[in-house]
Amino acid sequence: MLRAVSGTYSSHPTALLSLAARVPGFDLTAYRGIDETRCGVRVPAMRRSKYLLATELAATYLSATRVPLEQHHWRLVEAGVPPAEYLRWRDRVLEALQVPLTARAVRRALLARGADVPHGLPKLLATMTYDGSLLRTGGRSTLGDQVEYVATAAWLGAELPDVDRTEAVRTVVELYLRSHGPVRPADIAWWTASSQRQARQVLRDLGAVDVGGEYFATADHADALLDANVPDALDDPLRRPVVLPPWDGYVMGYAPDGRQRICTPEAQQQLFDSAGNSLGAVLGVDGLMATWTLHRRDAGAVATLRPLDRCTSYDAAVERLEAFGAVLGCEVTVVTKTDAVPRLGRNGRPTARS
């Protein structure tokens, strides 16, 4: 499942809802099963964000997107750990993380062992995820992140293997093309810290086809993308809107022009707030139809749907948002706002009255 969708952003609720948008019948039990069976893990990947990936692909994505440890020295300095002593501190923390623990629990475990605890422990833990020695697990909350950490070797029975970077980038691009394509060389370069020349070479090696506007697709997908009659040929189920959560991999691209495949430049202000944070998206055959946000309320959640001016029917989107409750483990109430553009507060997020 995770391999088929090329992984997903690991933060909650994005991880759960991105999978629910693509896997029929996916629910909270299936999501919890990812950790229970160890079939998926969370590692840093594109732009150093954490992604939920098939376990057999974790080392590949890590190798394709990894930057030298020296670029994380600032984290160690802020953590109170001299970079030259990183390995000693890392080994000490790994000994305490044989089971998943929150940062606070890690602190207590270290103190119980009589070990020193750096004042910026979360920064140290974050650095350890970037070298692959530490993993994140799903945590308990589905509506927000309650991050827990565990030693990779303890969780998987072995460290993540080394993978040749060139081969890793090729594999990542191939998987993305098949699950999320088309893609531009600029996007590949941005995600993998490669040059555009290197990105173009990877696309040539994979036999990708330029379908216009610097977008490349697999050869079998290119024929469909270039067929102007595709929207009319779609079966009814495929013509229904697709509801994707904030930060879903399909809507992300090197801004601003990297998102023109799903929305016009004028609509981008509705898909991202003024701080650059992604909102949920409702996509139809004509592109972006609506945006939405999700907030906790009591024991459940409220989804606020904001249709665009050209969106004349959104009943199917409301139905899909309500169905997300089965994945989140709580009731989701949908409130529809007809504002074309959300009002943004000083923090760049939609205000409560918008």
Secondary structure by P-SEA (a helix, b strand, c coil): cccccccccccaaaaaaaaaaccccccaaaaaaaaaaccbbbbbccccccccccccaaaaaaaacccccccaaaaaaaacccccaaaaaaaaaaaaccccccaaaaaaaaaaaccccccaaaaaaaaaaaaccccccccccccccbbbbbccccccccccccccaaaaaaaaaaaaaaccccccaaaaaaaccccaaaaaaaaaaaccccccccbbbcaaaaaaaaccccccccccccccbbbbcccccccccccccccccccccccccccccccccccbbbbccccccccbbbbbcccbbbbbbbbcccccccaaaaaaaaaccccccbbbbbbbbcccbbbbcccccccccc
